[in-house]
């Protein structure tokens, strides 16, 4: 994999993550719900997003380690 290709995948991942986050926020704010329900929903979504981000980051680190071992 070339350096440019890795950057392209990273950019695509970040764009998808940002798009998903924006969509979630818009969906939450557009839905009719009480303040407490909205806060609970936002908190839950943030927790889910954090879990996903941590998992994807770990996967990326493992892939980078594999690539470094192959290159070395």
DRENPAGU-701867 format. One line per 4 residues: number of its first residue (from 0); their letters; for each residue x, y, z negated of C-alpha. Coordinates in pm, whole numbers, plus 50000, padded with zeros to 5 digits. Each point is the difference from the previous one (the first is absolute). Layout:
REM DRENPAGU-701867
NUM> a> X:Y:Z ~ ... .
***
This chain:
REM DRENPAGU-701867
0> xxxx> 50000:50000:50000 ~ 50142:50341:50093 ~ 50018:50295:49763 ~ 49739:50186:50202 .
4> xxxx> 49764:49706:49981 ~ 50024:49990:49619 ~ 49922:50370:49978 ~ 49705:49952:50232 .
8> xxxx> 49858:49725:49778 ~ 50056:50211:49689 ~ 49825:50297:50159 ~ 49711:49782:50109 .
12> xxxx> 49968:49852:49650 ~ 50002:50345:49839 ~ 49745:50132:50250 ~ 49771:49703:49934 .
16> xxxx> 50038:50046:49624 ~ 49926:50373:50023 ~ 49700:49937:50227 ~ 49861:49740:49763 .
20> xxxx> 50043:50231:49702 ~ 49836:50290:50181 ~ 49710:49780:50109 ~ 49950:49876:49645 .
24> xxxx> 49998:50354:49859 ~ 49756:50126:50263 ~ 49774:49699:49943 ~ 50000:50050:49625 .
28> xxxx> 49935:50372:50020 ~ 49723:49962:50260 ~ 49811:49732:49808 ~ 49733:50118:49759 .
32> xxxx> 50102:49889:49650 ~ 50028:50143:49652 ~ 50324:50155:49884 ~ 50082:49705:49776 .
36> xxxx> 49932:49749:50276 ~ 50214:50199:50242 ~ 50288:50024:49751 ~ 49981:49625:49935 .
40> xxxx> 49998:49928:50372 ~ 50297:50231:50062 ~ 50193:49842:49714 ~ 49932:49650:50131 .
44> xxxx> 50102:50096:50355 ~ 50322:50160:49876 ~ 50080:49681:49811 ~ 49932:49789:50309 .
48> xxxx> 50211:50233:50214 ~ 50285:49987:49751 ~ 49991:49621:49996 ~ 50004:49989:50380 .
52> xxxx> 50282:50252:50023 ~ 50212:49808:49749 ~ 49938:49671:50180 ~ 50082:50147:50343 .
56> xxxx> 50311:50170:49861 ~ 50121:49670:49855 ~ 49939:49826:50333 ~ 50193:50273:50183 .
60> xxxx> 50291:49973:49754 ~ 50012:49622:50052 ~ 50001:50045:50378 ~ 50279:50259:49976 .
64> xxxx> 50200:49761:49782 ~ 49952:49722:50255 ~ 50113:50228:50281 ~ 50304:50114:49800 .
68> xxxx> 50101:49639:49928 ~ 49971:49911:50368 ~ 50202:50305:50105 ~ 50270:49939:49739 .
***
